[in-house]
């Protein structure tokens, strides 16, 4: 397990050179931002997403900046594909230092109206997909006796809201999975943490400001941005990069004494003890 002494230069503590990071949901939003940030810190990134073309675009953006990236089309609801994603990283680069289980989908509906199909879809992506990623990564990292697993939960676990039952319960389960795995992984030198972002301007929020044709409505966008900014004490809406920088901290040497935690990049709109 890497331990950063106080006499190590700050830049070195955040340097991921030589490390390999596998990230799901890397075609857009938080996953794409995390790919750019970790690659910028020196990591080789392996990008999984159901949108293989989108993941490939992210990889090309990173390569254009001189970093190393590989895109692998991945359906996180299928255990075999998540395992294949991790196996591809091992085959190509020989190690796994960071596993970012970021892929997820929003869902809205009153409890009494949620269909079996919607329930199964959201659980499969938001919970089982994360669970499969944790399993696949842990098998490799335990053998290495090092590594970091990052799961993405949500601020929805802190404040109950109508229509968010299925989404929130999957994200709450991710938080508990994170804490439980952290206790199991620690003896192997593996750290496990989660992010519970607040309101982040990404594809998740897109339904709030598009018109009937699916295009961004400037007026709705401005209204949504003002509402989100007013909800946070810091007075602005969150961006995918805000979450990506938090991921870098958690997986870097600077976070070497942190495990089993739920970090909330949310502008202060929720402050649990």
C-alpha positions, 0 to 999 in steps of 0.5 A: 500500500502506498503511503505518502510521507510529509516530505514528498513533493505535492506534485508527486503525491498526485502523480499517477504515472505508470498506473492503469485506470479502468473507467466505466461510463467514459463516453460522457459526463463524469466518466469522460471528465475522470478519464481526462483528469486521470490521464492528465495525472499520468495514468493510462486509461481504459475506457468502457461504455455501452456507447463504444463510439463515444468511449472511442471519441474520449480516447482520441481526445486523450491521445491527442493530448499525448496520453495513452487511452484504450476504448472497449465497448462494455455493457456493465449489466453483463458480468462477462463484459465487465470482466472482459474489460478488466482482462483487456486492461491486464492483457494490454498493460499488465496491471490495474491500479484504479477501477472507476465504476461510474456508469449509471442512469437516471430514473424517475417515477412514483413508487406505485408506478414503477414497472418491473422493466424499469426496476430491473433496468436501473438495478442492473446498471446502477447497482449490479454494474458497480458490483460486477466492477468491484468483483472484477477489480478486487480479484486483480488488486488483491493479488497485486496487494494494491489498488483503488476502487471508486464507485459513484453513488449520489446526493440522492442518498441524503435527501428523499425526493418524490419520483427518485425511489429506484434511482436513490435506492440503487445509489444507497446500495452502492454506498453500503457496498463501498463501505462493506468492500472497504473492510474486506479489501483493506488487508490486501492494501486496496482502498475503496471509496465512493462519490455522492455528487450533488447537482452536476451539469451533465447528461443526467440533467439534460431532461430538465432543459431540452425541448420537445425535439430533444434539443437544448432550450436556452431559456430552460437551461438558464433557469435550470442553472440558476435553480441549481446554483441557488440550491448550493451554498457555493452558488454555482452548479457542479460540473463533471470536472468537479467530481473528476478532481475529487476522484483524483484525490481519492485514488492518489497518494494524497488520499492514502489514509482514506477508505470506506468514505463517501465524498460529497462534491455538492457545493455544500447543498447537503452537509451530513455528519 
